[in-house]
Amino acid sequence: MSLINEFRETKERIKELENRLANLSQDGKLKKELEFEEKLRALMAEYNKSLRDITVIIDPQSARDSGSTKVTRTRSPRKTKRYNNPHNGEVIETKGGNHKTLKEWKAKWGGDTVESWVTLLD
């Protein structure tokens, strides 16, 4: 898009937004909401209360639910795998694939072959 087209489009959008703003400012519902917000903030300031305090007063259950912000794991823990090497009888138990001996086995016999030796423990 050329710069002049972008300019014209932006100018048109500004006009649309100004019309929308004018319509909203004439809306009685908006005026009531703004008045309510203003009075509520004044009342909160008078009693030195925050929005969180008001929420606890009005809905204690939601405050308890949101107050306990425990970090939970999003995935389940890895399962322990047991690799039994049929060539030398050596056994490895690991939860990940970053095991030195396991990497050596995969380099020597191939990943698919080594994965065929696995048994899940958990």
MDTraj code that builds the backbone (N, CA, C; nanometers):
import mdtraj as md
import numpy as np

residues = "MET SER LEU ILE ASN GLU PHE ARG GLU THR LYS GLU ARG ILE LYS GLU LEU GLU ASN ARG LEU ALA ASN LEU SER GLN ASP GLY LYS LEU LYS LYS GLU LEU GLU PHE GLU GLU LYS LEU ARG ALA LEU MET ALA GLU TYR ASN LYS SER LEU ARG ASP ILE THR VAL ILE ILE ASP PRO GLN SER ALA ARG ASP SER GLY SER THR LYS VAL THR ARG THR ARG SER PRO ARG LYS THR LYS ARG TYR ASN ASN PRO HIS ASN GLY GLU VAL ILE GLU THR LYS GLY GLY ASN HIS LYS THR LEU LYS GLU TRP LYS ALA LYS TRP GLY GLY ASP THR VAL GLU SER TRP VAL THR LEU LEU ASP".split()
xyz = np.array([
    [0.0846, -0.1164, 0.0000],
    [0.0000, 0.0000, 0.0000],
    [0.0895, 0.1231, 0.0000],
    [0.0529, 0.2208, -0.0838],
    [0.1329, 0.3422, -0.0898],
    [0.1090, 0.4264, 0.0341],
    [0.1984, 0.5158, 0.0554],
    [0.1929, 0.6002, 0.1743],
    [0.0687, 0.6896, 0.1726],
    [0.0331, 0.7411, 0.0560],
    [-0.0836, 0.8285, 0.0483],
    [-0.2124, 0.7515, 0.0749],
    [-0.2191, 0.6270, 0.0258],
    [-0.3374, 0.5444, 0.0538],
    [-0.3484, 0.5138, 0.2026],
    [-0.2353, 0.4842, 0.2650],
    [-0.2345, 0.4582, 0.4090],
    [-0.2791, 0.5819, 0.4861],
    [-0.2329, 0.6987, 0.4412],
    [-0.2722, 0.8247, 0.5038],
    [-0.4233, 0.8455, 0.4953],
    [-0.4787, 0.8251, 0.3754],
    [-0.6229, 0.8447, 0.3557],
    [-0.7041, 0.7449, 0.4386],
    [-0.6592, 0.6200, 0.4400],
    [-0.7299, 0.5177, 0.5176],
    [-0.7263, 0.5501, 0.6666],
    [-0.6111, 0.5947, 0.7149],
    [-0.5973, 0.6307, 0.8562],
    [-0.6862, 0.7492, 0.8902],
    [-0.6908, 0.8469, 0.8015],
    [-0.7745, 0.9647, 0.8237],
    [-0.9217, 0.9246, 0.8287],
    [-0.9623, 0.8322, 0.7411],
    [-1.1014, 0.7846, 0.7395],
    [-1.1336, 0.7095, 0.8690],
    [-1.0414, 0.6275, 0.9147],
    [-1.0629, 0.5534, 1.0392],
    [-1.0731, 0.6481, 1.1581],
    [-0.9936, 0.7545, 1.1571],
    [-1.0003, 0.8537, 1.2646],
    [-1.1380, 0.9191, 1.2674],
    [-1.1918, 0.9513, 1.1492],
    [-1.3258, 1.0100, 1.1429],
    [-1.4296, 0.9136, 1.1978],
    [-1.4178, 0.7853, 1.1609],
    [-1.5121, 0.6845, 1.2109],
    [-1.5044, 0.6735, 1.3635],
    [-1.3817, 0.6740, 1.4152],
    [-1.3638, 0.6642, 1.5604],
    [-1.4156, 0.7885, 1.6319],
    [-1.3968, 0.9040, 1.5725],
    [-1.4500, 1.0264, 1.6323],
    [-1.6026, 1.0223, 1.6367],
    [-1.6653, 0.9723, 1.5293],
    [-1.8118, 0.9582, 1.5288],
    [-1.8561, 0.8595, 1.6364],
    [-1.7849, 0.7503, 1.6490],
    [-1.8178, 0.6490, 1.7505],
    [-1.8044, 0.7092, 1.8904],
    [-1.6969, 0.7852, 1.9123],
    [-1.6749, 0.8497, 2.0415],
    [-1.7866, 0.9497, 2.0720],
    [-1.8291, 1.0248, 1.9727],
    [-1.9373, 1.1216, 1.9930],
    [-2.0668, 1.0493, 2.0296],
    [-2.0944, 0.9386, 1.9619],
    [-2.2149, 0.8608, 1.9924],
    [-2.2082, 0.8024, 2.1330],
    [-2.0921, 0.7521, 2.1722],
    [-2.0775, 0.6953, 2.3065],
    [-2.0921, 0.8014, 2.4144],
    [-2.0390, 0.9194, 2.3893],
    [-2.0458, 1.0234, 2.4913],
    [-2.1892, 1.0724, 2.5125],
    [-2.2757, 1.0502, 2.4164],
    [-2.4171, 1.0874, 2.4301],
    [-2.5003, 0.9760, 2.4937],
    [-2.4408, 0.8572, 2.5078],
    [-2.5133, 0.7416, 2.5592],
    [-2.5370, 0.7547, 2.7093],
    [-2.6615, 0.7389, 2.7522],
    [-2.6970, 0.7516, 2.8937],
    [-2.6365, 0.6407, 2.9788],
    [-2.6280, 0.5196, 2.9225],
    [-2.5710, 0.4069, 2.9973],
    [-2.4243, 0.4330, 3.0307],
    [-2.3516, 0.4853, 2.9319],
    [-2.2103, 0.5157, 2.9553],
    [-2.1957, 0.6210, 3.0644],
    [-2.2781, 0.7216, 3.0601],
    [-2.2712, 0.8279, 3.1609],
    [-2.2952, 0.7713, 3.3009],
    [-2.3932, 0.6805, 3.3125],
    [-2.4213, 0.6195, 3.4428],
    [-2.3037, 0.5338, 3.4895],
    [-2.2443, 0.4565, 3.3963],
    [-2.1300, 0.3721, 3.4338],
    [-2.0113, 0.4573, 3.4785],
    [-1.9848, 0.5644, 3.4050],
    [-1.8740, 0.6524, 3.4427],
    [-1.8989, 0.7168, 3.5789],
    [-2.0226, 0.7582, 3.6036],
    [-2.0581, 0.8172, 3.7326],
    [-2.0395, 0.7149, 3.8452],
    [-2.0847, 0.5910, 3.8204],
    [-2.0696, 0.4848, 3.9195],
    [-1.9219, 0.4588, 3.9489],
    [-1.8413, 0.4495, 3.8434],
    [-1.6980, 0.4248, 3.8623],
    [-1.6339, 0.5373, 3.9438],
    [-1.6692, 0.6592, 3.9117],
    [-1.6133, 0.7740, 3.9830],
    [-1.6494, 0.7690, 4.1322],
    [-1.7769, 0.7407, 4.1619],
    [-1.8210, 0.7330, 4.3014],
    [-1.7561, 0.6150, 4.3736],
    [-1.7441, 0.5036, 4.3046],
    [-1.6819, 0.3859, 4.3654],
    [-1.5351, 0.4130, 4.3984],
    [-1.4632, 0.4736, 4.3050],
    [-1.3218, 0.5041, 4.3309],
    [-1.3068, 0.6040, 4.4461],
    [-1.3976, 0.7011, 4.4532],
    [-1.3943, 0.7979, 4.5633],
    [-1.4196, 0.7276, 4.6969],
    [-1.5162, 0.6366, 4.6990],
    [-1.5480, 0.5609, 4.8199],
    [-1.4303, 0.4718, 4.8606],
    [-1.3681, 0.4075, 4.7613],
    [-1.2518, 0.3235, 4.7907],
    [-1.1379, 0.4070, 4.8496],
    [-1.1172, 0.5258, 4.7931],
    [-1.0122, 0.6139, 4.8442],
    [-1.0450, 0.6609, 4.9855],
    [-1.1720, 0.6896, 5.0109],
    [-1.2146, 0.7363, 5.1432],
    [-1.1863, 0.6310, 5.2500],
    [-1.2102, 0.5043, 5.2182],
    [-1.1895, 0.3958, 5.3142],
    [-1.0557, 0.3239, 5.2946],
    [-0.9735, 0.3763, 5.2053],
    [-0.8420, 0.3205, 5.1794],
    [-0.8502, 0.1709, 5.1427],
    [-0.9349, 0.1380, 5.0479],
    [-0.9534, 0.0006, 5.0020],
    [-0.9121, -0.0113, 4.8567],
    [-0.8605, -0.1293, 4.8221],
    [-0.8215, -0.1548, 4.6838],
    [-0.9298, -0.2377, 4.6141],
    [-0.9133, -0.2564, 4.4861],
    [-1.0082, -0.3376, 4.4106],
    [-1.0095, -0.4807, 4.4628],
    [-0.8935, -0.5300, 4.5007],
    [-0.8836, -0.6657, 4.5557],
    [-0.9639, -0.6770, 4.6863],
    [-0.9542, -0.5748, 4.7711],
    [-1.0309, -0.5746, 4.8966],
    [-1.1812, -0.5804, 4.8690],
    [-1.2258, -0.5039, 4.7707],
    [-1.3676, -0.5016, 4.7352],
    [-1.4111, -0.6384, 4.6837],
    [-1.3283, -0.6998, 4.6021],
    [-1.3603, -0.8323, 4.5488],
    [-1.3732, -0.9340, 4.6608],
    [-1.2851, -0.9273, 4.7591],
    [-1.2916, -1.0201, 4.8726],
    [-1.4200, -0.9987, 4.9516],
    [-1.4599, -0.8742, 4.9672],
    [-1.5830, -0.8449, 5.0417],
    [-1.7052, -0.8975, 4.9672],
    [-1.7095, -0.8734, 4.8374],
    [-1.8273, -0.9102, 4.7581],
    [-1.8329, -1.0597, 4.7305],
    [-1.7186, -1.1195, 4.6932],
    [-1.7178, -1.2615, 4.6560],
    [-1.5966, -1.3302, 4.7187],
    [-1.6071, -1.3725, 4.8447],
    [-1.4930, -1.4341, 4.9133],
    [-1.4452, -1.5632, 4.8466],
    [-1.5371, -1.6371, 4.7847],
    [-1.4992, -1.7637, 4.7203],
    [-1.4002, -1.7400, 4.6061],
    [-1.4250, -1.6413, 4.5229],
    [-1.3336, -1.6152, 4.4112],
    [-1.1981, -1.5671, 4.4621],
    [-1.1979, -1.4972, 4.5730],
    [-1.0722, -1.4503, 4.6305],
    [-0.9893, -1.5680, 4.6794],
    [-1.0557, -1.6677, 4.7373],
    [-0.9823, -1.7869, 4.7828],
    [-0.9268, -1.8645, 4.6649],
    [-1.0052, -1.8738, 4.5583],
    [-0.9601, -1.9482, 4.4408],
    [-0.8415, -1.8802, 4.3743],
    [-0.8469, -1.7472, 4.3603],
    [-0.7386, -1.6770, 4.2934],
    [-0.6218, -1.6491, 4.3867],
    [-0.6446, -1.6508, 4.5159],
    [-0.5388, -1.6211, 4.6121],
    [-0.4354, -1.7310, 4.6208],
    [-0.4761, -1.8514, 4.6003],
    [-0.3811, -1.9622, 4.6071],
    [-0.3224, -1.9849, 4.4693],
    [-0.2232, -1.9047, 4.4374],
    [-0.1628, -1.9138, 4.3046],
    [-0.0462, -2.0113, 4.3084],
    [-0.0801, -2.1386, 4.3211],
    [0.0223, -2.2414, 4.3161],
    [0.0629, -2.2639, 4.1718],
    [0.1905, -2.2837, 4.1525],
    [0.2382, -2.3156, 4.0195],
    [0.2286, -2.4665, 4.0037],
    [0.1482, -2.5085, 3.9084],
    [0.1342, -2.6512, 3.8847],
    [0.2053, -2.6877, 3.7555],
    [0.2540, -2.8084, 3.7522],
    [0.3201, -2.8545, 3.6316],
    [0.2168, -2.8717, 3.5218],
    [0.2547, -2.8326, 3.4040],
    [0.1618, -2.8421, 3.2929],
    [0.1706, -2.9773, 3.2235],
    [0.2749, -3.0498, 3.2487],
    [0.2846, -3.1825, 3.1886],
    [0.3188, -3.2831, 3.2968],
    [0.2884, -3.4072, 3.2698],
    [0.3156, -3.5112, 3.3682],
    [0.4646, -3.5426, 3.3690],
    [0.5146, -3.5928, 3.4809],
    [0.6566, -3.6269, 3.4873],
    [0.6897, -3.7409, 3.3919],
    [0.8133, -3.7439, 3.3490],
    [0.8564, -3.8473, 3.2555],
    [0.8565, -3.9845, 3.3218],
    [0.8281, -4.0834, 3.2426],
    [0.8299, -4.2204, 3.2921],
    [0.9735, -4.2729, 3.2895],
    [1.0046, -4.3579, 3.3859],
    [1.1368, -4.4191, 3.3901],
    [1.1406, -4.5331, 3.2889],
    [1.2469, -4.5352, 3.2107],
    [1.2642, -4.6395, 3.1103],
    [1.3841, -4.7253, 3.1483],
    [1.3689, -4.8542, 3.1273],
    [1.4797, -4.9471, 3.1514],
    [1.5227, -5.0043, 3.0173],
    [1.6496, -4.9819, 2.9841],
    [1.7071, -5.0353, 2.8615],
    [1.7926, -5.1554, 2.8985],
    [1.7654, -5.2692, 2.8371],
    [1.8410, -5.3917, 2.8637],
    [1.9151, -5.4290, 2.7357],
    [2.0473, -5.4123, 2.7364],
    [2.1289, -5.4398, 2.6185],
    [2.1475, -5.5903, 2.6045],
    [2.0946, -5.6509, 2.4976],
    [2.1075, -5.7963, 2.4811],
    [2.2493, -5.8404, 2.4431],
    [2.3329, -5.7477, 2.3968],
    [2.4691, -5.7833, 2.3537],
    [2.5635, -5.8054, 2.4714],
    [2.5476, -5.7259, 2.5762],
    [2.6384, -5.7409, 2.6900],
    [2.5634, -5.7553, 2.8228],
    [2.4307, -5.7529, 2.8218],
    [2.3520, -5.7708, 2.9432],
    [2.3467, -5.6490, 3.0334],
    [2.4033, -5.5381, 2.9903],
    [2.4053, -5.4160, 3.0709],
    [2.2646, -5.3544, 3.0756],
    [2.2265, -5.2986, 3.1919],
    [2.0949, -5.2399, 3.2109],
    [2.1115, -5.0928, 3.2512],
    [2.0304, -5.0071, 3.1883],
    [2.0304, -4.8639, 3.2205],
    [1.8874, -4.8243, 3.2520],
    [1.8683, -4.7474, 3.3609],
    [1.7379, -4.6893, 3.3928],
    [1.7523, -4.5379, 3.3853],
    [1.6651, -4.4737, 3.3063],
    [1.6729, -4.3296, 3.2876],
    [1.5347, -4.2728, 3.2586],
    [1.5184, -4.1424, 3.2877],
    [1.3943, -4.0740, 3.2554],
    [1.4095, -3.9895, 3.1290],
    [1.5285, -3.9667, 3.0868],
    [1.5519, -3.8840, 2.9687],
    [1.6479, -3.9517, 2.8732],
    [1.6667, -3.8914, 2.7587],
    [1.7549, -3.9500, 2.6583],
    [1.8947, -3.8932, 2.6615],
    [1.9303, -3.8199, 2.7655],
    [2.0608, -3.7556, 2.7721],
    [2.1577, -3.8374, 2.8579],
    [2.1505, -3.9667, 2.8444],
    [2.2348, -4.0567, 2.9220],
    [2.3562, -4.0938, 2.8375],
    [2.4759, -4.0854, 2.8950],
    [2.5996, -4.1049, 2.8197],
    [2.6056, -4.2437, 2.7550],
    [2.5801, -4.3475, 2.8328],
    [2.5887, -4.4835, 2.7805],
    [2.4791, -4.5073, 2.6768],
    [2.3603, -4.4530, 2.7012],
    [2.2499, -4.4684, 2.6077],
    [2.2842, -4.4040, 2.4736],
    [2.3491, -4.2893, 2.4779],
    [2.3925, -4.2235, 2.3544],
    [2.4960, -4.3099, 2.2806],
    [2.5842, -4.3699, 2.3555],
    [2.6853, -4.4576, 2.2932],
    [2.6176, -4.5768, 2.2251],
    [2.5208, -4.6360, 2.2935],
    [2.4485, -4.7499, 2.2358],
    [2.3768, -4.7085, 2.1074],
    [2.3122, -4.5930, 2.1098],
    [2.2401, -4.5466, 1.9914],
    [2.3349, -4.5183, 1.8763],
    [2.4547, -4.4684, 1.9078],
    [2.5528, -4.4431, 1.8031],
    [2.6042, -4.5750, 1.7448],
    [2.6181, -4.6756, 1.8303],
    [2.6742, -4.8034, 1.7861],
    [2.5699, -4.8913, 1.7167],
    [2.4489, -4.9047, 1.7743],
    [2.3494, -4.9987, 1.7213],
    [2.2294, -4.9299, 1.6539],
    [2.2203, -4.7984, 1.6642],
    [2.1092, -4.7262, 1.6018],
    [1.9970, -4.6997, 1.7012],
    [1.9321, -4.5866, 1.6840],
    [1.8288, -4.5437, 1.7773],
    [1.7080, -4.6358, 1.7808],
    [1.6639, -4.6826, 1.6628],
    [1.5461, -4.7693, 1.6586],
    [1.5730, -4.9021, 1.7284],
    [1.6917, -4.9548, 1.7086],
    [1.7269, -5.0823, 1.7725],
    [1.7326, -5.0666, 1.9229],
    [1.7956, -4.9610, 1.9706],
    [1.8077, -4.9387, 2.1148],
    [1.6696, -4.9138, 2.1755],
    [1.5833, -4.8408, 2.1054],
    [1.4476, -4.8159, 2.1584],
    [1.3657, -4.9436, 2.1649],
    [1.4022, -5.0438, 2.0888],
    [1.3301, -5.1712, 2.0972],
    [1.3673, -5.2486, 2.2241],
    [1.4722, -5.2087, 2.2918],
    [1.5166, -5.2743, 2.4148],
    [1.4484, -5.2163, 2.5386],
    [1.3640, -5.1148, 2.5235],
    [1.3106, -5.0401, 2.6371],
    [1.1932, -5.1129, 2.7046],
    [1.1861, -5.0929, 2.8360],
    [1.0719, -5.1377, 2.9170],
    [1.0334, -5.0201, 3.0057],
    [0.9052, -4.9818, 3.0056],
    [0.8573, -4.8716, 3.0897],
    [0.8384, -4.9212, 3.2319],
    [0.8849, -4.8466, 3.3327],
    [0.8755, -4.8888, 3.4712],
    [0.7588, -4.8245, 3.5444],
    [0.7354, -4.6965, 3.5286],
    [0.6323, -4.6263, 3.6064],
    [0.4958, -4.6548, 3.5561],
])
top = md.Topology()
chain = top.add_chain()
for i, resn in enumerate(residues, 1):
    res = top.add_residue(resn, chain, resSeq=i)
    for name in ("N", "CA", "C"):
        top.add_atom(name, md.element.get_by_symbol(name[0]), res)
traj = md.Trajectory(xyz[None], top)
